[in-house]
């Protein structure tokens, strides 16, 4: 069963926005081609970030494609270097200019603040919301303790905590904290950069359900109550990643996949990025 939470957090759990097309690390012609395919197959939730360096490319494709603004859910993220009071709002305004919109739907802190002061950048997020620069606010890469501190400091709902989430990583602590705080999770690295496909179970289940191994993985994430960000440059994969609503994994098969999380294989490590916290 999907996790249901009240108020604006449901944006990530409505049918249209449960599946988001991620744009990292695409840019230029590669992004243009992939994003056009994603829009053609039905994606309306698009995820980018200041640090991806592709907001202008995303904005160009969306403008060219001509989808009505109220049919889109655009998420971007503020990089930690822009968490200062003098640069936060100007950086968001630059993002909007690059994206060719007057607001985004969800604005996230891309990483926890380096100095550990969650309240300050969270207040700047809320200022951006109050100015109409974003409809909703959220965080990314927050630990369970950070989620609790953010929930306590926020004056309104936090739409999501976007985190690494796939069947090779145990995120039970964050799932429990999501239920406790009312901050839903959304995924990135949803197929562990392809590492999940080394597991024979996904091929077995793919044959049983008549779908692809990737669709099994994504459906498992969705049934864990987590919305999905996926990226591909292959049209067939983009379409398959979107078409995961036509079947449901049994409770027995969900448990079989759950057991794989014992591997605790984390892709985004502290060695890979200096902004990573000490994970749960």
Helices and strands as residue ranges (DSSP letters): G 7-12, G 15-17, E 19-22, H 28-41, E 45-47, G 50-52, H 55-65, G 69-71, E 73-78, G 80-82, H 88-99, E 104-109, H 118-130, E 134-140, H 144-153, E 161-164, H 172-181, E 185-188, G 192-198, H 200-209, H 213-223, E 228-230, H 235-242, H 251-258, G 259-263
